[in-house]
Amino acid sequence: MAGFNKVILMGNLTRNPELRYTPSGTPVASFGLAVSRRFKQGDDLKEEVCFVDIVVFG
């Protein structure tokens, strides 16, 4: 059996999810997510945002 990775992301949608189907009928959803993290750098509070494109099968 092939290995798999588990990823948990929490963030804000950057675009509406799109649902489509493969020729065999498997649903495929895609959407964008903005994940931010806040951290302290010296005396400053910084925020960094990572934009993630996500595709979900099944």
Secondary structure as GFF3:
##gff-version 3
##sequence-region A 1 58
A	DSSP	beta_strand	12	21	.	.	.	ID=ss1
A	DSSP	beta_strand	27	41	.	.	.	ID=ss2
A	DSSP	beta_strand	44	57	.	.	.	ID=ss3
###
